[in-house]
Amino acid sequence: MNTRIIITAAIILQVISLKAQDPADAIRYSMIGHGGTARARAIGGALVSLGGDISAATVNPAGLGMYKTNEFVFSPALGFGSTKINYLNSENKDKKFNADFGNIGLILAKSGSADGRWRNFTFGIGINKSVNFNNNTLLKGLNNQSSYSEKYLEELINNNVKDPNIAASNYPYGASLAFNTYLIDTLSGPGNTINGYRSLSTPKTGVLQQQNITTKGGIRDFYFAGSANLEDKLYLGGSLVFSKLSYERTTKFRESDATQNKLNKFNYFEVEEFLSTEGVGVGLKLGAIFKPVEQFRIGFAFHSPLVYNMDDSYTTKITTDVEGYQGSGVLTQTSLDFNSGEKGQFQYNFINPMRIMFGLSYVLHEVEDVTKQKGFISADVEFLDYGTSKFKTYTGSTVTDLINADNYLKEVTAAVKNQFKSAMNIRLGGELKFNTIMTRLGFNYMGNPYENSIKADQMNISGGLGYRDKGFFIDLTYVHQLIKDAAFPYKLDNGFYEPGYVKGSNGNLIATIGIKF
């Protein structure tokens, strides 16, 4: 094997060698709930036609028009749960716990026009957490059909790399690390030429694979909302949303020889990847609620796509033990070696799908004085197409070769369109009032986004209690979430790869404390 060469940062910036974006990112940043207060979570988030809760600002802002008084709310939350993954007929579990806050916000209600037709105008400002990325997952199993290292072979073969110096230098987040630590090596052809590449891993006799993934972060929406009330019959509203996305992922993958044969020149290798994504997005939410009669409310809401400016930073490290092959011991190389100790950087835009929602509510004993209402039943349906998510080149990117970046992001967007489909989300909820005490139940279902046979959905079952008296209120809700999903430790263009089938069971305890003034 020729001497390995390390190149400068200037050359690295000309090659997008870490394909950090993946179709799975489109689901992660698009399959989001609406978060909100304990009351909103208790009724499954069914607020499109209901209104009267500050969470309406992020679902259907027209619902703020039902406020006649000012209000301040704060919602702390606790999350806990477990994840079970079946990978290659081996099942593993992991657990998580975190504390956070769901939302904080202020409502200001102002009396309407002098002629009395516009009864009131309402304004809201707040912060709402719609996604929590905090999670731990573990998968492991015995694989005798493929190796993680084959993706490095495909990287070189697909790019028709014949020069070992290029293999050693131009792929600092993938194949070059594997090449320089002897995980993959050249195949010799006639006249000392290179006739391809091979991996020293031993899937034919079985390899033990294990992957640990730790994720952190979430999506918080900062909103400014307004609503108008026309004769207590028609409510119109809109929200301008500024979204802050933060995602951090540490992935550790280990593959080892299942036979423990000391003579086959392969013991194990480990790949550790770190990815940090920061994004800022903007979008618009519009809605209307109509009351044809006092008891019934009909709602409609439209959420524009959120357009994010994303900034990724990433590193990769490989450690290999090939049992003395080419006189080597345990070797380690990191992408930092190629870039003067600096992390890789990539900027791009991400656009998630638009959403259309319809809702219907029935209020028991509907009267203007909400203290005399006896409860309600509410139902929402939401439509979106995950396949319309897009990755685009950010024109201010520091990546030198924007043409390659644009072509790559177009390929990812095409893969998103092929792999994902439209889905329907359903939310149901109800409340019964007993003077100052309320009881609530809810159900929330998020449909399967995958186009193929993979089954992935989320189901939330919720219940809660509320207390309201003399301008003070406190609500407490428990949400039990059941998740089905799939996690791929690696994918190959021409070879066997298998997902880990995920089943999650999460609990969320949310409290909301509020004051009317």
C-alpha positions as CSV (number, residue, x, y, z in Angstrom):
1,M,0.0,0.0,0.0
2,N,1.4,3.5,-0.9
3,T,2.2,6.0,1.8
4,R,-0.8,7.7,3.2
5,I,-1.0,11.5,2.6
6,I,-2.7,14.2,4.6
7,I,-4.0,17.1,2.7
8,T,-4.7,20.7,3.6
9,A,-7.9,22.3,4.7
10,A,-8.1,24.3,1.4
11,I,-8.4,21.1,-0.6
12,I,-10.9,19.5,1.8
13,L,-13.2,22.5,1.3
14,Q,-13.4,21.6,-2.3
15,V,-15.0,18.2,-1.6
16,I,-18.2,17.5,0.2
17,S,-17.0,14.2,1.6
18,L,-19.2,13.9,4.7
19,K,-22.8,13.4,3.5
20,A,-24.2,14.7,6.7
21,Q,-27.7,15.3,5.3
22,D,-29.8,12.2,5.0
23,P,-33.5,11.7,4.1
24,A,-34.0,10.7,7.7
25,D,-33.2,14.4,8.6
26,A,-36.3,15.4,6.7
27,I,-38.5,13.3,9.0
28,R,-36.7,14.4,12.1
29,Y,-37.3,18.1,11.4
30,S,-40.8,17.6,9.9
31,M,-42.5,15.0,12.1
32,I,-43.2,17.5,14.8
33,G,-46.0,18.0,17.3
34,H,-47.4,21.3,18.5
35,G,-46.4,21.2,22.1
36,G,-48.3,23.7,24.3
37,T,-49.8,24.0,27.7
38,A,-50.8,21.1,30.0
39,R,-54.5,21.7,29.0
40,A,-53.7,21.5,25.3
41,R,-51.6,18.4,25.7
42,A,-54.3,16.7,27.8
43,I,-56.9,17.0,25.0
44,G,-54.4,15.7,22.4
45,G,-53.7,19.1,21.0
46,A,-57.2,19.3,19.3
47,L,-57.3,23.1,19.2
48,V,-58.0,23.9,15.5
49,S,-61.6,24.8,16.2
50,L,-61.6,25.1,20.0
51,G,-59.5,28.2,20.8
52,G,-59.4,29.8,24.2
53,D,-55.8,28.5,25.1
54,I,-52.5,30.2,24.4
55,S,-51.4,27.1,22.6
56,A,-53.8,28.1,19.8
57,A,-51.1,30.6,18.7
58,T,-49.1,27.7,17.3
59,V,-52.0,25.6,16.0
60,N,-54.8,28.0,14.9
61,P,-54.1,31.6,16.0
62,A,-57.7,32.5,15.3
63,G,-58.5,30.8,18.6
64,L,-56.9,33.7,20.6
65,G,-59.8,35.8,19.6
66,M,-61.9,34.1,22.2
67,Y,-59.9,35.7,25.0
68,K,-61.6,38.6,26.8
69,T,-58.9,39.0,29.5
70,N,-55.1,39.1,29.7
71,E,-53.2,36.0,30.7
72,F,-49.7,34.8,31.5
73,V,-48.7,31.1,31.5
74,F,-45.6,29.0,32.2
75,S,-45.4,25.2,31.6
76,P,-42.5,23.2,33.2
77,A,-42.2,19.5,32.1
78,L,-40.5,16.2,32.8
79,G,-39.9,13.5,30.3
80,F,-38.9,9.9,30.8
81,G,-39.1,6.7,28.9
82,S,-37.4,3.7,27.2
83,T,-36.6,2.6,23.7
84,K,-36.5,-1.0,22.5
85,I,-34.7,-1.8,19.2
86,N,-34.7,-5.1,17.4
87,Y,-31.7,-5.4,15.1
88,L,-30.9,-8.7,13.3
89,N,-33.2,-10.6,15.7
90,S,-31.4,-9.2,18.7
91,E,-33.4,-6.9,21.1
92,N,-31.9,-4.1,23.2
93,K,-33.3,-1.4,25.5
94,D,-32.2,2.0,26.6
95,K,-33.7,4.7,28.9
96,K,-33.8,8.5,29.1
97,F,-34.9,11.3,31.5
98,N,-35.0,15.0,31.0
99,A,-36.5,18.2,32.5
100,D,-37.6,21.2,30.4
101,F,-40.4,23.7,29.9
102,G,-43.1,23.3,27.3
103,N,-44.1,26.9,26.8
104,I,-44.2,30.4,28.3
105,G,-46.4,33.2,27.0
106,L,-48.4,36.3,27.4
107,I,-51.9,37.2,26.1
108,L,-53.2,40.7,25.8
109,A,-56.8,41.3,25.0
110,K,-58.1,44.7,23.8
111,S,-61.7,45.8,23.4
112,G,-63.0,46.1,19.8
113,S,-64.5,48.8,17.6
114,A,-67.0,51.4,18.7
115,D,-69.8,49.9,16.6
116,G,-69.5,46.6,18.5
117,R,-69.0,44.4,15.5
118,W,-65.4,43.7,16.2
119,R,-65.8,42.6,19.8
120,N,-62.1,42.3,20.7
121,F,-58.6,42.1,19.3
122,T,-56.1,39.7,21.0
123,F,-52.3,39.6,20.8
124,G,-50.0,36.9,22.0
125,I,-46.2,36.5,22.3
126,G,-44.4,33.4,23.6
127,I,-42.1,30.5,23.3
128,N,-43.3,27.0,22.6
129,K,-41.2,23.8,22.4
130,S,-42.6,21.6,19.6
131,V,-39.9,18.8,19.5
132,N,-37.6,17.2,22.0
133,F,-34.6,15.4,20.5
134,N,-33.2,14.1,23.8
135,N,-32.9,10.3,23.4
136,N,-30.6,7.3,23.8
137,T,-30.7,4.3,21.5
138,L,-28.7,1.0,21.5
139,L,-28.7,-1.7,18.8
140,K,-26.6,-4.7,18.4
141,G,-26.6,-8.0,16.6
142,L,-24.7,-10.6,14.7
143,N,-24.3,-9.9,10.9
144,N,-23.0,-12.4,8.5
145,Q,-24.1,-10.7,5.3
146,S,-22.4,-7.2,5.2
147,S,-20.0,-4.9,7.0
148,Y,-20.3,-1.2,7.9
149,S,-16.9,-0.8,6.2
150,E,-18.5,-1.6,2.8
151,K,-19.8,2.0,2.6
152,Y,-16.2,3.2,2.5
153,L,-15.5,0.8,-0.4
154,E,-18.6,2.1,-2.2
155,E,-17.4,5.7,-1.7
156,L,-14.1,4.9,-3.5
157,I,-15.6,2.7,-6.2
158,N,-18.5,5.1,-7.0
159,N,-16.0,7.9,-7.4
160,N,-13.7,5.7,-9.6
161,V,-10.7,6.4,-7.3
162,K,-7.6,4.7,-8.8
163,D,-4.9,6.8,-7.1
164,P,-4.2,5.6,-3.5
165,N,-3.1,9.1,-2.6
166,I,-6.6,10.4,-3.4
167,A,-8.1,7.5,-1.4
168,A,-5.9,8.5,1.5
169,S,-6.7,12.2,1.4
170,N,-9.9,13.3,-0.3
171,Y,-12.5,11.6,2.0
172,P,-11.5,12.8,5.5
173,Y,-14.9,11.9,7.0
174,G,-15.1,8.4,5.6
175,A,-13.0,6.3,3.2
176,S,-9.7,8.1,3.9
177,L,-9.9,7.3,7.6
178,A,-10.6,3.7,6.9
179,F,-7.9,3.6,4.3
180,N,-5.2,5.2,6.5
181,T,-6.0,2.8,9.4
182,Y,-5.9,-0.3,7.1
183,L,-9.6,-1.1,7.6
184,I,-9.7,-1.1,3.8
185,D,-6.8,-1.7,1.4
186,T,-6.0,-1.9,-2.2
187,L,-6.4,-4.9,-4.5
188,S,-3.3,-5.3,-6.7
189,G,-3.7,-5.7,-10.5
190,P,-1.2,-6.4,-13.3
191,G,2.0,-4.3,-13.3
192,N,1.5,-3.1,-9.8
193,T,-1.7,-1.3,-10.6
194,I,-4.7,-1.0,-8.4
195,N,-7.6,-3.3,-9.3
196,G,-10.0,-2.1,-6.6
197,Y,-10.3,-2.1,-2.8
198,R,-11.2,-4.6,-0.2
199,S,-12.3,-4.5,3.5
200,L,-10.4,-6.5,6.1
201,S,-13.7,-7.1,8.1
202,T,-15.0,-10.6,8.1
203,P,-18.8,-10.7,7.6
204,K,-18.7,-14.1,5.9
205,T,-17.7,-15.7,9.3
206,G,-19.9,-13.2,11.2
207,V,-19.3,-9.8,12.8
208,L,-20.7,-8.4,16.0
209,Q,-22.2,-5.0,15.4
210,Q,-23.2,-2.5,18.0
211,Q,-24.3,1.1,17.7
212,N,-25.0,3.7,20.5
213,I,-26.7,6.9,19.5
214,T,-27.1,9.8,21.9
215,T,-29.1,12.8,20.8
216,K,-29.8,16.2,22.4
217,G,-31.7,19.4,21.6
218,G,-35.1,20.3,20.3
219,I,-37.1,22.9,18.3
220,R,-38.5,26.0,20.0
221,D,-40.8,28.4,18.3
222,F,-40.9,32.1,19.1
223,Y,-44.2,33.5,18.0
224,F,-46.0,36.8,17.6
225,A,-49.7,36.2,17.1
226,G,-52.9,38.3,16.6
227,S,-56.6,37.6,16.3
228,A,-59.8,39.5,15.7
229,N,-63.3,38.5,16.9
230,L,-66.2,39.5,14.7
231,E,-69.5,39.4,16.6
232,D,-68.4,36.2,18.5
233,K,-69.2,34.3,15.3
234,L,-66.0,34.6,13.2
235,Y,-62.5,34.6,14.5
236,L,-59.5,35.4,12.2
237,G,-55.9,35.1,13.2
238,G,-52.3,34.8,12.2
239,S,-48.9,34.0,13.8
240,L,-45.4,34.9,12.6
241,V,-43.1,32.1,13.9
242,F,-39.3,32.2,14.3
243,S,-38.1,28.7,14.9
244,K,-34.8,27.8,16.7
245,L,-33.6,24.3,15.9
246,S,-30.8,22.6,17.9
247,Y,-29.7,19.0,17.3
248,E,-26.6,17.2,18.6
249,R,-25.9,13.6,17.8
250,T,-23.0,11.4,19.0
251,T,-22.9,8.0,17.2
252,K,-20.5,5.2,18.2
253,F,-20.4,2.1,16.0
254,R,-18.3,-1.0,16.8
255,E,-17.8,-4.0,14.6
256,S,-15.8,-7.0,15.8
257,D,-14.8,-10.5,14.7
258,A,-17.3,-12.9,16.0
259,T,-14.9,-15.9,15.7
260,Q,-12.1,-14.2,17.6
261,N,-9.6,-15.8,15.1
262,K,-6.2,-14.2,15.7
263,L,-5.0,-15.1,12.2
264,N,-7.6,-13.5,10.0
265,K,-6.1,-10.0,10.3
266,F,-9.3,-8.4,11.8
267,N,-10.2,-7.9,15.4
268,Y,-12.4,-4.8,15.5
269,F,-13.0,-1.3,14.3
270,E,-14.8,1.6,15.9
271,V,-16.3,4.7,14.3
272,E,-17.3,7.7,16.3
273,E,-19.2,10.5,14.6
274,F,-20.3,13.8,16.0
275,L,-22.8,16.1,14.4
276,S,-24.1,19.4,15.7
277,T,-26.8,21.2,13.7
278,E,-28.1,24.7,14.5
279,G,-30.9,26.2,12.5
280,V,-33.0,29.3,12.4
281,G,-36.3,29.3,10.5
282,V,-39.3,31.5,9.8
283,G,-42.9,30.6,8.9
284,L,-46.4,31.8,8.9
285,K,-49.6,30.3,10.4
286,L,-53.1,31.5,9.5
287,G,-56.5,30.4,10.6
288,A,-60.2,31.0,11.0
289,I,-62.9,29.7,13.4
290,F,-66.6,30.0,12.6
291,K,-69.5,29.4,15.0
292,P,-72.7,28.7,12.9
293,V,-74.6,28.1,16.2
294,E,-73.5,28.6,19.8
295,Q,-72.6,25.0,20.5
296,F,-70.6,24.2,17.3
297,R,-67.2,25.6,16.2
298,I,-65.6,24.9,12.8
299,G,-61.9,25.7,12.4
300,F,-59.4,25.8,9.5
301,A,-55.6,26.5,9.7
302,F,-52.8,26.7,7.3
303,H,-49.1,26.5,8.3
304,S,-46.6,27.6,5.6
305,P,-43.4,25.6,5.2
306,L,-40.7,26.7,7.7
307,V,-37.6,27.8,5.9
308,Y,-34.5,27.1,7.9
309,N,-30.9,28.3,7.5
310,M,-28.9,25.3,8.8
311,D,-25.3,25.1,10.0
312,D,-23.7,21.7,10.5
313,S,-20.4,21.0,12.3
314,Y,-19.0,17.5,12.4
315,T,-16.1,15.2,13.1
316,T,-15.4,11.5,12.5
317,K,-12.8,9.2,14.2
318,I,-11.9,5.7,13.3
319,T,-10.0,3.2,15.5
320,T,-8.9,-0.1,13.9
321,D,-7.2,-3.3,15.1
322,V,-6.3,-5.5,12.2
323,E,-4.0,-7.8,14.2
324,G,-0.6,-6.6,12.9
325,Y,-1.6,-6.3,9.2
326,Q,1.2,-4.4,7.4
327,G,3.0,-4.3,10.8
328,S,0.4,-2.1,12.3
329,G,-1.0,-2.1,15.8
330,V,-4.2,-0.3,16.9
331,L,-4.5,2.7,14.7
332,T,-6.6,5.8,15.2
333,Q,-7.2,8.7,12.8
334,T,-9.7,11.6,13.0
335,S,-11.0,14.1,10.5
336,L,-9.4,16.8,12.7
337,D,-6.1,15.6,11.4
338,F,-7.0,16.8,7.9
339,N,-8.3,20.3,8.9
340,S,-5.8,21.8,11.3
341,G,-7.9,20.6,14.2
342,E,-11.0,22.3,13.0
343,K,-14.5,20.6,12.7
344,G,-16.1,20.3,9.3
345,Q,-18.7,23.0,8.5
346,F,-21.5,23.0,6.0
347,Q,-24.4,25.5,5.5
348,Y,-27.6,24.8,3.7
349,N,-31.3,25.5,3.7
350,F,-34.0,23.1,4.8
351,I,-37.7,23.5,4.0
352,N,-40.3,21.4,5.8
353,P,-43.8,20.6,4.5
354,M,-46.8,22.9,4.7
355,R,-49.7,21.7,6.8
356,I,-53.5,22.0,6.3
357,M,-55.8,21.4,9.3
358,F,-59.5,21.2,9.9
359,G,-61.3,21.0,13.2
360,L,-64.8,20.6,14.8
361,S,-65.8,21.2,18.4
362,Y,-69.0,20.9,20.3
363,V,-69.2,22.9,23.5
364,L,-71.6,21.7,26.3
365,H,-73.9,24.6,27.4
366,E,-72.1,27.2,25.3
367,V,-72.6,30.7,26.8
368,E,-70.5,33.8,26.7
369,D,-69.6,33.4,30.3
370,V,-67.0,30.5,30.1
371,T,-67.4,29.8,33.8
372,K,-70.9,28.4,33.0
373,Q,-69.7,26.1,30.2
374,K,-69.8,22.4,31.2
375,G,-67.1,21.1,28.8
376,F,-66.4,20.3,25.2
377,I,-65.5,17.6,22.7
378,S,-63.0,18.6,20.0
379,A,-61.5,16.8,16.9
380,D,-58.8,17.8,14.4
381,V,-57.4,16.3,11.3
382,E,-54.1,17.5,9.7
383,F,-52.6,16.8,6.3
384,L,-49.0,17.1,5.2
385,D,-46.7,15.5,2.6
386,Y,-43.3,14.6,4.0
387,G,-42.0,14.0,0.5
388,T,-42.1,17.7,-0.2
389,S,-39.3,18.5,2.3
390,K,-36.4,20.1,0.5
391,F,-32.7,20.6,1.1
392,K,-31.2,23.6,-0.8
393,T,-27.9,25.3,-1.2
394,Y,-27.3,28.2,1.1
395,T,-25.9,31.0,-1.1
396,G,-23.8,32.4,1.8
397,S,-22.2,29.0,2.4
398,T,-18.5,28.8,3.1
399,V,-18.2,25.6,1.1
400,T,-16.0,26.5,-1.9
401,D,-17.6,24.2,-4.5
402,L,-21.2,25.3,-4.4
403,I,-21.9,23.3,-7.6
404,N,-21.1,20.0,-6.0
405,A,-23.0,21.1,-2.9
406,D,-26.1,21.9,-5.0
407,N,-25.9,18.6,-6.9
408,Y,-25.6,16.7,-3.7
409,L,-28.5,18.4,-1.9
410,K,-30.7,17.8,-5.0
411,E,-29.9,14.1,-4.7
412,V,-30.9,14.1,-1.1
413,T,-34.1,15.9,-1.9
414,A,-34.9,13.4,-4.7
415,A,-34.3,10.6,-2.2
416,V,-36.7,12.3,0.3
417,K,-39.4,12.4,-2.4
418,N,-38.9,8.7,-3.2
419,Q,-38.8,7.4,0.3
420,F,-41.6,9.5,2.0
421,K,-45.2,10.2,1.4
422,S,-48.2,12.2,2.6
423,A,-49.7,11.4,6.0
424,M,-52.7,12.3,8.1
425,N,-52.5,13.2,11.8
426,I,-55.6,12.9,14.0
427,R,-56.2,14.7,17.4
428,L,-59.2,14.1,19.7
429,G,-59.9,15.5,23.1
430,G,-62.5,16.5,25.6
431,E,-63.1,18.2,28.9
432,L,-65.7,18.1,31.7
433,K,-66.1,21.0,34.2
434,F,-67.1,20.6,37.8
435,N,-67.3,24.1,39.1
436,T,-63.6,24.9,39.7
437,I,-62.2,21.5,38.7
438,M,-61.8,20.1,35.2
439,T,-61.0,16.6,33.9
440,R,-59.6,16.0,30.5
441,L,-58.7,13.1,28.1
442,G,-57.0,13.1,24.7
443,F,-55.7,11.1,21.8
444,N,-53.1,12.1,19.2
445,Y,-52.0,10.0,16.2
446,M,-49.2,10.9,13.8
447,G,-49.3,8.9,10.6
448,N,-46.6,6.8,8.9
449,P,-44.4,8.9,6.7
450,Y,-42.6,6.1,4.8
451,E,-43.4,5.2,1.2
452,N,-42.0,1.6,1.6
453,S,-43.0,-1.2,3.9
454,I,-41.4,0.3,7.0
455,K,-44.0,1.1,9.6
456,A,-43.5,4.3,11.7
457,D,-46.0,6.2,13.6
458,Q,-46.6,7.9,16.9
459,M,-49.6,7.6,19.2
460,N,-50.1,9.7,22.3
461,I,-52.7,9.0,25.0
462,S,-53.2,11.8,27.5
463,G,-55.2,12.7,30.6
464,G,-55.2,15.6,33.0
465,L,-56.8,17.7,35.7
466,G,-57.3,21.5,36.0
467,Y,-58.2,24.0,38.7
468,R,-59.5,27.5,38.0
469,D,-60.6,30.1,40.5
470,K,-60.4,33.9,40.8
471,G,-58.0,34.5,38.0
472,F,-55.6,31.7,38.9
473,F,-55.3,28.3,37.3
474,I,-53.1,25.3,37.4
475,D,-53.2,22.3,35.1
476,L,-51.5,18.9,35.3
477,T,-51.2,16.4,32.4
478,Y,-49.7,13.1,31.8
479,V,-49.0,12.1,28.1
480,H,-48.0,8.5,27.3
481,Q,-46.3,8.2,23.9
482,L,-45.9,5.0,21.9
483,I,-43.5,5.2,18.9
484,K,-42.7,2.9,16.0
485,D,-39.8,3.8,13.8
486,A,-36.8,2.4,12.0
487,A,-33.1,3.3,12.5
488,F,-30.4,2.3,9.9
489,P,-26.9,2.0,11.3
490,Y,-25.6,2.2,7.7
491,K,-26.9,2.0,4.2
492,L,-25.3,0.5,1.1
493,D,-25.9,1.1,-2.6
494,N,-25.2,-2.5,-3.6
495,G,-25.4,-4.7,-0.6
496,F,-27.3,-6.0,2.4
497,Y,-28.3,-3.6,5.1
498,E,-30.9,-3.9,7.8
499,P,-32.8,-1.4,9.9
500,G,-33.2,-1.6,13.6
501,Y,-36.9,-1.6,14.4
502,V,-37.7,0.8,17.1
503,K,-40.5,0.7,19.7
504,G,-40.5,3.5,22.2
505,S,-42.6,4.2,25.3
506,N,-42.2,7.7,26.7
507,G,-44.0,9.5,29.5
508,N,-44.3,13.3,29.8
509,L,-45.6,15.1,32.8
510,I,-46.6,18.7,32.1
511,A,-47.8,21.4,34.5
512,T,-49.1,24.8,33.5
513,I,-49.4,27.7,36.0
514,G,-51.4,30.7,34.8
515,I,-52.7,34.1,35.9
516,K,-55.5,36.1,34.3
517,F,-55.4,39.8,34.8
